[in-house]
Amino acid sequence: MRRGRLIAAAVAALALVGAAGLAAWHGSRTCGWIDRALGRSGCLGTVVFEGVALSRNSIAQPLGDGRVVMAVEMRTPDGWRPGLLVFDPETGAEGGRYPLPLRGGVARLFLSPDGTRLLIACGVILQSCTESGGDAVVTQRDDLRVFADVPVEGRSLTAYPGTPTPEAYGFEAVFAARGSRILAGGRTRPLVLLDADGSRIAELARRDMSAFPAAVSASGIIARGEPGASERGGDRLRFWDVQGGAELGRIEGSAGWRLRAPPFWSEDGASLFVPRSQRGAMLLDRFRAP
């Protein structure tokens, strides 16, 4: 009996040690509890959205009240379908899930220059992808339940029609720093920083087809998600100054830490949000600005 109790106690102790080791391993990963406690990556926390799947086109658009909207895939009683997710990235509080009138395609979301309308384009690969046979729909920011088909010139939109873009520097180019800077390239070409006249200030990153579009904060910091240096490692975040292009730092994700959509900034530029996926849910990691 005594020997049996000793064996049982040893097995229980080994199980506790194993559980503690597993908890420590998870905690030490990017945005784990140990990582946050030690402040190693700058992660401030993670919120989870169940039944939400991301694509590379799930780019967050601000609604002007601290909330954002993203085009995602949502789990419904009828299966997965395209939709709009409205949420507060700081708290994770949802403002609604709105099904999109799409039959397929990859939804891309664009905010109008005056911030009142949202255009959802889906006809990049699959034509006639809306329920009524069009390539895009438009809705009002204040009512995401009513949609109308809208004609678009060309199916490879990069911005809401009528939005000023520095298209002379490539379809990926965007204005930054209130028009005083241009970010050009980033996927099919090197990511470069230009001044308003198009003169090169700095090359920020080399060509990388797997990288996500860069995001610029209100405080003038460029952030970009990139694939890791090896398959065993996780993805990385890099930061640059928008004025001179100086690199401000980087975050190397732990193994398995993979971006699934472009990172985006809080309205005040104090936090960067990084969307990821895990078993049918969207994870949103929050990092402090460097």
C-alpha positions as a Markdown table, in Angstrom:
| # | Residue | x | y | z |
|---|---|---|---|---|
| 1 | Met | 0.0 | 0.0 | 0.0 |
| 2 | Arg | 2.8 | 2.4 | 1.0 |
| 3 | Arg | 4.6 | 1.7 | -2.2 |
| 4 | Gly | 1.4 | 2.3 | -4.3 |
| 5 | Arg | 0.9 | 5.6 | -2.5 |
| 6 | Leu | 4.4 | 6.7 | -3.3 |
| 7 | Ile | 4.1 | 5.8 | -6.9 |
| 8 | Ala | 0.8 | 7.7 | -7.2 |
| 9 | Ala | 2.4 | 10.7 | -5.5 |
| 10 | Ala | 5.3 | 10.6 | -7.9 |
| 11 | Val | 3.0 | 10.4 | -10.9 |
| 12 | Ala | 0.9 | 13.3 | -9.6 |
| 13 | Ala | 4.1 | 15.3 | -9.0 |
| 14 | Leu | 5.3 | 14.6 | -12.5 |
| 15 | Ala | 2.0 | 15.7 | -13.9 |
| 16 | Leu | 2.1 | 18.9 | -12.0 |
| 17 | Val | 5.7 | 19.6 | -13.2 |
| 18 | Gly | 4.6 | 18.9 | -16.8 |
| 19 | Ala | 1.5 | 21.2 | -16.5 |
| 20 | Ala | 3.7 | 23.9 | -15.0 |
| 21 | Gly | 6.2 | 23.6 | -17.8 |
| 22 | Leu | 3.5 | 23.7 | -20.4 |
| 23 | Ala | 2.0 | 26.8 | -18.8 |
| 24 | Ala | 5.4 | 28.5 | -18.6 |
| 25 | Trp | 6.0 | 27.6 | -22.3 |
| 26 | His | 2.7 | 29.1 | -23.3 |
| 27 | Gly | 3.2 | 32.1 | -21.1 |
| 28 | Ser | 6.7 | 32.9 | -22.5 |
| 29 | Arg | 5.4 | 33.0 | -26.1 |
| 30 | Thr | 4.6 | 36.4 | -27.7 |
| 31 | Cys | 1.7 | 38.0 | -25.8 |
| 32 | Gly | 1.7 | 35.2 | -23.2 |
| 33 | Trp | 1.3 | 36.1 | -19.6 |
| 34 | Ile | 5.1 | 35.9 | -18.9 |
| 35 | Asp | 5.9 | 37.9 | -22.0 |
| 36 | Arg | 3.4 | 40.6 | -20.8 |
| 37 | Ala | 4.6 | 40.6 | -17.2 |
| 38 | Leu | 8.3 | 41.0 | -18.2 |
| 39 | Gly | 7.4 | 43.6 | -21.0 |
| 40 | Arg | 9.6 | 41.8 | -23.5 |
| 41 | Ser | 7.6 | 42.3 | -26.7 |
| 42 | Gly | 5.6 | 45.3 | -25.5 |
| 43 | Cys | 2.4 | 43.2 | -25.8 |
| 44 | Leu | -0.4 | 44.7 | -23.6 |
| 45 | Gly | -3.0 | 42.0 | -24.0 |
| 46 | Thr | -5.1 | 39.9 | -26.4 |
| 47 | Val | -8.9 | 39.9 | -27.1 |
| 48 | Val | -10.7 | 37.0 | -28.8 |
| 49 | Phe | -13.5 | 37.1 | -31.3 |
| 50 | Glu | -15.1 | 33.6 | -31.7 |
| 51 | Gly | -16.5 | 32.6 | -35.1 |
| 52 | Val | -14.4 | 35.1 | -37.1 |
| 53 | Ala | -11.9 | 34.2 | -39.8 |
| 54 | Leu | -9.5 | 36.6 | -41.5 |
| 55 | Ser | -8.0 | 37.2 | -44.9 |
| 56 | Arg | -5.1 | 39.3 | -46.1 |
| 57 | Asn | -7.8 | 41.8 | -47.2 |
| 58 | Ser | -9.3 | 42.2 | -43.7 |
| 59 | Ile | -8.0 | 45.8 | -43.3 |
| 60 | Ala | -9.6 | 47.7 | -40.3 |
| 61 | Gln | -11.2 | 51.0 | -41.2 |
| 62 | Pro | -11.9 | 53.6 | -38.4 |
| 63 | Leu | -15.4 | 54.7 | -37.7 |
| 64 | Gly | -14.4 | 57.9 | -35.9 |
| 65 | Asp | -15.6 | 56.9 | -32.4 |
| 66 | Gly | -12.8 | 54.6 | -31.3 |
| 67 | Arg | -14.4 | 51.6 | -33.1 |
| 68 | Val | -13.3 | 50.0 | -36.3 |
| 69 | Val | -15.0 | 47.8 | -39.0 |
| 70 | Met | -13.4 | 44.9 | -40.8 |
| 71 | Ala | -14.5 | 42.7 | -43.7 |
| 72 | Val | -14.2 | 39.1 | -42.4 |
| 73 | Glu | -15.7 | 35.6 | -42.7 |
| 74 | Met | -18.3 | 35.0 | -40.0 |
| 75 | Arg | -19.7 | 31.7 | -38.7 |
| 76 | Thr | -23.5 | 31.6 | -39.1 |
| 77 | Pro | -26.1 | 28.8 | -38.7 |
| 78 | Asp | -25.8 | 28.4 | -42.5 |
| 79 | Gly | -22.0 | 28.1 | -42.4 |
| 80 | Trp | -19.2 | 30.6 | -43.0 |
| 81 | Arg | -20.1 | 33.7 | -45.0 |
| 82 | Pro | -18.7 | 37.2 | -45.7 |
| 83 | Gly | -19.6 | 39.9 | -43.2 |
| 84 | Leu | -18.6 | 43.1 | -41.4 |
| 85 | Leu | -17.4 | 43.1 | -37.9 |
| 86 | Val | -17.6 | 46.3 | -35.8 |
| 87 | Phe | -15.7 | 46.4 | -32.6 |
| 88 | Asp | -13.6 | 48.4 | -30.1 |
| 89 | Pro | -10.1 | 47.2 | -30.4 |
| 90 | Glu | -9.1 | 48.5 | -27.0 |
| 91 | Thr | -11.7 | 46.5 | -25.1 |
| 92 | Gly | -12.9 | 43.9 | -27.6 |
| 93 | Ala | -16.5 | 45.0 | -27.2 |
| 94 | Glu | -18.4 | 44.2 | -30.3 |
| 95 | Gly | -20.7 | 46.7 | -32.0 |
| 96 | Gly | -22.4 | 44.2 | -34.3 |
| 97 | Arg | -21.9 | 41.6 | -37.0 |
| 98 | Tyr | -23.5 | 42.3 | -40.4 |
| 99 | Pro | -23.8 | 39.8 | -43.2 |
| 100 | Leu | -22.7 | 41.0 | -46.6 |
| 101 | Pro | -24.8 | 40.4 | -49.8 |
| 102 | Leu | -22.0 | 38.6 | -51.5 |
| 103 | Arg | -22.0 | 35.2 | -53.3 |
| 104 | Gly | -18.2 | 34.8 | -53.0 |
| 105 | Gly | -15.0 | 36.6 | -53.8 |
| 106 | Val | -12.6 | 38.2 | -51.3 |
| 107 | Ala | -14.2 | 41.2 | -49.7 |
| 108 | Arg | -12.1 | 44.4 | -49.6 |
| 109 | Leu | -13.3 | 47.4 | -47.6 |
| 110 | Phe | -12.8 | 51.0 | -48.4 |
| 111 | Leu | -13.8 | 54.1 | -46.5 |
| 112 | Ser | -14.9 | 57.2 | -48.4 |
| 113 | Pro | -12.8 | 60.4 | -48.0 |
| 114 | Asp | -15.6 | 62.1 | -45.9 |
| 115 | Gly | -15.9 | 59.0 | -43.7 |
| 116 | Thr | -19.6 | 58.5 | -44.3 |
| 117 | Arg | -19.7 | 55.5 | -46.7 |
| 118 | Leu | -18.1 | 52.1 | -47.0 |
| 119 | Leu | -17.5 | 50.4 | -50.3 |
| 120 | Ile | -17.1 | 46.6 | -50.3 |
| 121 | Ala | -15.5 | 45.3 | -53.4 |
| 122 | Cys | -15.3 | 41.6 | -54.1 |
| 123 | Gly | -14.7 | 41.1 | -57.9 |
| 124 | Val | -11.0 | 40.9 | -58.0 |
| 125 | Ile | -10.9 | 37.2 | -59.0 |
| 126 | Leu | -14.6 | 36.2 | -59.1 |
| 127 | Gln | -16.7 | 38.5 | -61.3 |
| 128 | Ser | -20.3 | 39.3 | -60.5 |
| 129 | Cys | -19.9 | 38.3 | -56.9 |
| 130 | Thr | -22.7 | 40.3 | -55.3 |
| 131 | Glu | -26.1 | 38.7 | -54.8 |
| 132 | Ser | -27.5 | 40.9 | -57.6 |
| 133 | Gly | -24.6 | 40.3 | -60.0 |
| 134 | Gly | -22.3 | 43.2 | -59.4 |
| 135 | Asp | -18.7 | 43.6 | -58.3 |
| 136 | Ala | -19.1 | 45.9 | -55.3 |
| 137 | Val | -21.7 | 47.2 | -52.8 |
| 138 | Val | -21.8 | 50.4 | -50.8 |
| 139 | Thr | -23.4 | 51.1 | -47.4 |
| 140 | Gln | -23.6 | 54.0 | -45.0 |
| 141 | Arg | -21.2 | 54.0 | -42.0 |
| 142 | Asp | -24.1 | 54.7 | -39.6 |
| 143 | Asp | -26.3 | 51.8 | -41.0 |
| 144 | Leu | -24.5 | 48.7 | -42.0 |
| 145 | Arg | -27.6 | 46.7 | -42.8 |
| 146 | Val | -28.6 | 48.3 | -46.1 |
| 147 | Phe | -26.5 | 47.8 | -49.2 |
| 148 | Ala | -26.7 | 48.9 | -52.8 |
| 149 | Asp | -24.7 | 47.7 | -55.8 |
| 150 | Val | -22.3 | 50.3 | -57.1 |
| 151 | Pro | -20.4 | 50.2 | -60.5 |
| 152 | Val | -16.6 | 50.4 | -60.2 |
| 153 | Glu | -14.1 | 51.1 | -63.0 |
| 154 | Gly | -11.8 | 48.2 | -62.9 |
| 155 | Arg | -11.9 | 45.5 | -60.3 |
| 156 | Ser | -8.4 | 46.1 | -58.8 |
| 157 | Leu | -9.3 | 49.0 | -56.5 |
| 158 | Thr | -6.8 | 50.3 | -54.0 |
| 159 | Ala | -8.9 | 53.1 | -52.4 |
| 160 | Tyr | -12.4 | 54.5 | -52.4 |
| 161 | Pro | -13.2 | 56.0 | -55.8 |
| 162 | Gly | -12.2 | 59.7 | -55.8 |
| 163 | Thr | -9.7 | 59.3 | -53.0 |
| 164 | Pro | -6.4 | 61.1 | -53.9 |
| 165 | Thr | -3.6 | 58.5 | -54.3 |
| 166 | Pro | 0.0 | 58.8 | -55.5 |
| 167 | Glu | -0.7 | 56.3 | -58.3 |
| 168 | Ala | 2.2 | 57.6 | -60.3 |
| 169 | Tyr | 4.5 | 55.7 | -57.9 |
| 170 | Gly | 2.6 | 52.3 | -58.3 |
| 171 | Phe | -0.7 | 50.9 | -57.3 |
| 172 | Glu | 0.6 | 50.1 | -53.8 |
| 173 | Ala | 1.7 | 53.7 | -53.0 |
| 174 | Val | -0.1 | 55.7 | -50.3 |
| 175 | Phe | 0.2 | 59.1 | -48.8 |
| 176 | Ala | 1.5 | 59.5 | -45.3 |
| 177 | Ala | 2.2 | 62.3 | -42.8 |
| 178 | Arg | -0.6 | 64.5 | -44.2 |
| 179 | Gly | 0.6 | 64.2 | -47.8 |
| 180 | Ser | 4.2 | 65.2 | -47.0 |
| 181 | Arg | 5.4 | 61.6 | -47.4 |
| 182 | Ile | 4.7 | 58.7 | -49.8 |
| 183 | Leu | 5.1 | 55.0 | -49.0 |
| 184 | Ala | 5.6 | 53.1 | -52.3 |
| 185 | Gly | 6.0 | 49.4 | -53.0 |
| 186 | Gly | 5.8 | 46.9 | -50.2 |
| 187 | Arg | 4.7 | 43.7 | -51.9 |
| 188 | Thr | 5.9 | 43.3 | -55.4 |
| 189 | Arg | 8.6 | 46.0 | -55.0 |
| 190 | Pro | 10.9 | 47.2 | -52.1 |
| 191 | Leu | 9.1 | 49.4 | -49.6 |
| 192 | Val | 10.5 | 52.9 | -49.9 |
| 193 | Leu | 9.8 | 56.3 | -48.3 |
| 194 | Leu | 9.5 | 59.3 | -50.6 |
| 195 | Asp | 8.9 | 63.0 | -50.0 |
| 196 | Ala | 5.9 | 64.8 | -51.6 |
| 197 | Asp | 7.9 | 65.4 | -54.8 |
| 198 | Gly | 8.7 | 61.7 | -55.2 |
| 199 | Ser | 12.4 | 61.9 | -54.2 |
| 200 | Arg | 13.6 | 58.9 | -52.3 |
| 201 | Ile | 14.3 | 59.4 | -48.6 |
| 202 | Ala | 15.0 | 55.8 | -47.6 |
| 203 | Glu | 14.5 | 52.2 | -48.6 |
| 204 | Leu | 12.7 | 50.6 | -45.6 |
| 205 | Ala | 12.5 | 46.9 | -46.7 |
| 206 | Arg | 13.3 | 44.7 | -49.7 |
| 207 | Arg | 10.7 | 43.1 | -51.9 |
| 208 | Asp | 8.6 | 40.5 | -50.1 |
| 209 | Met | 5.4 | 39.1 | -51.5 |
| 210 | Ser | 4.3 | 37.8 | -48.1 |
| 211 | Ala | 4.5 | 41.1 | -46.3 |
| 212 | Phe | 1.4 | 43.1 | -45.3 |
| 213 | Pro | 0.6 | 46.7 | -46.2 |
| 214 | Ala | 2.3 | 49.2 | -43.9 |
| 215 | Ala | 0.3 | 51.3 | -41.4 |
| 216 | Val | 1.2 | 54.8 | -40.3 |
| 217 | Ser | 0.2 | 56.1 | -36.9 |
| 218 | Ala | -1.0 | 59.6 | -36.0 |
| 219 | Ser | 2.3 | 60.1 | -34.2 |
| 220 | Gly | 4.3 | 59.3 | -37.3 |
| 221 | Ile | 5.4 | 55.7 | -36.9 |
| 222 | Ile | 5.3 | 53.2 | -39.8 |
| 223 | Ala | 4.5 | 49.6 | -38.8 |
| 224 | Arg | 4.7 | 46.6 | -41.0 |
| 225 | Gly | 4.1 | 42.9 | -40.5 |
| 226 | Glu | 6.6 | 40.5 | -42.2 |
| 227 | Pro | 7.2 | 36.8 | -42.4 |
| 228 | Gly | 9.9 | 35.5 | -40.0 |
| 229 | Ala | 13.4 | 34.7 | -41.0 |
| 230 | Ser | 12.7 | 30.9 | -40.7 |
| 231 | Glu | 9.8 | 28.5 | -40.8 |
| 232 | Arg | 10.4 | 27.6 | -37.1 |
| 233 | Gly | 10.1 | 31.2 | -36.0 |
| 234 | Gly | 7.1 | 33.5 | -35.9 |
| 235 | Asp | 6.3 | 36.5 | -37.9 |
| 236 | Arg | 7.8 | 39.9 | -37.1 |
| 237 | Leu | 6.8 | 43.6 | -36.7 |
| 238 | Arg | 9.1 | 46.4 | -37.9 |
| 239 | Phe | 8.8 | 50.1 | -37.1 |
| 240 | Trp | 10.2 | 53.2 | -38.8 |
| 241 | Asp | 10.0 | 57.0 | -38.4 |
| 242 | Val | 7.9 | 58.5 | -41.2 |
| 243 | Gln | 10.0 | 61.6 | -41.5 |
| 244 | Gly | 13.5 | 60.2 | -42.1 |
| 245 | Gly | 12.9 | 56.5 | -42.4 |
| 246 | Ala | 15.1 | 55.5 | -39.4 |
| 247 | Glu | 14.2 | 52.1 | -38.0 |
| 248 | Leu | 12.7 | 52.4 | -34.5 |
| 249 | Gly | 12.7 | 48.7 | -33.6 |
| 250 | Arg | 11.2 | 45.4 | -34.3 |
| 251 | Ile | 9.4 | 42.6 | -32.6 |
| 252 | Glu | 10.3 | 39.0 | -33.4 |
| 253 | Gly | 7.3 | 36.7 | -32.8 |
| 254 | Ser | 7.7 | 33.3 | -31.1 |
| 255 | Ala | 7.2 | 30.1 | -33.0 |
| 256 | Gly | 3.6 | 29.9 | -34.3 |
| 257 | Trp | 2.9 | 33.6 | -33.9 |
| 258 | Arg | 1.5 | 34.3 | -37.4 |
| 259 | Leu | -0.2 | 37.4 | -38.7 |
| 260 | Arg | -3.4 | 36.9 | -40.7 |
| 261 | Ala | -4.3 | 40.5 | -41.6 |
| 262 | Pro | -2.6 | 43.9 | -41.7 |
| 263 | Pro | -1.8 | 45.5 | -38.3 |
| 264 | Phe | -3.5 | 48.8 | -37.6 |
| 265 | Trp | -3.0 | 51.7 | -35.1 |
| 266 | Ser | -5.2 | 53.2 | -32.5 |
| 267 | Glu | -6.5 | 56.7 | -33.3 |
| 268 | Asp | -4.0 | 58.3 | -30.9 |
| 269 | Gly | -1.1 | 56.2 | -32.2 |
| 270 | Ala | -0.3 | 54.8 | -28.7 |
| 271 | Ser | -1.2 | 51.2 | -29.6 |
| 272 | Leu | -0.7 | 48.8 | -32.5 |
| 273 | Phe | -3.2 | 46.0 | -33.0 |
| 274 | Val | -2.2 | 42.8 | -34.7 |
| 275 | Pro | -4.9 | 40.4 | -36.0 |
| 276 | Arg | -4.2 | 36.6 | -35.9 |
| 277 | Ser | -6.3 | 33.4 | -36.2 |
| 278 | Gln | -6.6 | 30.4 | -34.0 |
| 279 | Arg | -9.1 | 27.5 | -34.3 |
| 280 | Gly | -12.0 | 29.5 | -35.8 |
| 281 | Ala | -11.4 | 32.7 | -33.9 |
| 282 | Met | -9.8 | 36.0 | -34.5 |
| 283 | Leu | -7.1 | 37.0 | -31.9 |
| 284 | Leu | -6.2 | 40.7 | -31.6 |
| 285 | Asp | -2.9 | 41.4 | -29.9 |
| 286 | Arg | -2.3 | 44.9 | -28.6 |
| 287 | Phe | 1.3 | 46.3 | -28.5 |
| 288 | Arg | 2.5 | 49.7 | -27.1 |
| 289 | Ala | 4.1 | 52.0 | -29.7 |
| 290 | Pro | 7.9 | 51.9 | -29.7 |
